[in-house]
Amino acid sequence: MLFVQDMDELEPERLMEKLPDLSKRAGIRKMVVTMGAKGAVYYTESGELGICKAHKVDVIDTTGAGDAFFSGVTAGITYGKSLRESCEIGTRLSASVISTKENVCPRFRPEEFGLQ
């Protein structure tokens, strides 16, 4: 539930249309909404808005995928990447987690993500 509205059935394109107005009314300056296999929708008050598509991988176990996504987004932001670039890093990390039996990132080399 987002902003006291059920958003479960929305496609990313529709959520992307609603997110700027909802965020502005709530005073939220930046937001990322994860949508599982549908990817993630991101917004910033400076006008950055888009969809980060999920990577197609053979899913073995989704345990830890959200944590990996969050970690990747946070790392990207920490290194000065845009929210779009940060979401892509998070998407790549979560794809690596769900395609293994382990619930940890198999590897994370900052240089592979343009983080230096």
N, C-alpha and C positions, 0 to 999 in steps of 0.2 A: 504494500500500500504506500503510495507516495502522495503527499499533500492531501491526505484524507480522500483520495480517489484510488479506486482499484485500477492498476495499470497492467495487470497480468496479461490481458488479451491483446495489448497494443503491439503492433509491429514497430521496429526501430524508427522507421520513417515518420510514423504518426507521433511517437513520443518526441522525436526531434522537433516536430512542429510545436508541441505544447511546452517543452522544457524551458525555453527562454522566458515566456510569460510567467509560468509557475515559479521559476527561480527568482525573477525580479520581484514578484509580489511577496515572496518569502524572505527577500534580502540575502539570497545565496549568490555569492559572486562566481563560484566555480562548482561544477557538479559533474560526476560521472555516474551513470546508471548502468549496471551490468545486467545483461539479459540472457545469460547462459549461452546456448548454441547460436542465439541470434546476434551475439556480439555485445557491444556497449555503445551508449550514446553519451556524448560529452558536450558541455556548454561552459563558456566563460562570459562574464559581463562585457569583456572587450570585443566580443563578436565571434569568438571561435566556437563553432558548432558543427557537429558531424557524427558519423557512425563509424565505429571501428569494427569491422567484420571479424567474426571468430575464425580461427584457423581450422581447416578441415583436417582432423587427425582421427586415428582409430582410438576410441575412448576405451580405456581399461578401468580407470577408477577416478572419479571426480573429487575425491577427498583432497583438500588443500588447494583446489583451483582458485577459489576466491582469494585466499591468502596470497597466492603467487601473483594473481592479477594486481591486487592492492600493492604488493611489494614492488612490482615492476613500475606501476604508475608513480608511486612515491619516489623510487630511485630516479626515474626520468625527470620528475619535477625538481628534485634535489640537484640534479646536474644541469638544470636550466633548459630542459627540453620543453617544447610546447605541450599542451594537454593532449593533442592528437598524437604526437610522437610518444608521449608517456603511455597513452592507452595502447599503442602498438607494442611497446615493450611489455606491458602487462599481459597483453593477449598472447604474445610469444611465450612468455614464461608459463602462463596457465596452460597453454597447449602442451608444453613439455611435461607438465605435471600429470595431466589427465591421460597421457599416452604411456604411462609407466605404472607399475604396481606400487612404487614408492610414493609417498605423499610429500616429497621434497623436490625442489628443482634439481634435476640431474646435474646441471652445471649452469653457472652464471658467470660469464666473462664480460665485464663491463665494456671492453673494446668491441665486442660483437654487437653491442647495442648503441655504439657511438657515444659511450659515456667515458670520458677521460678528463 
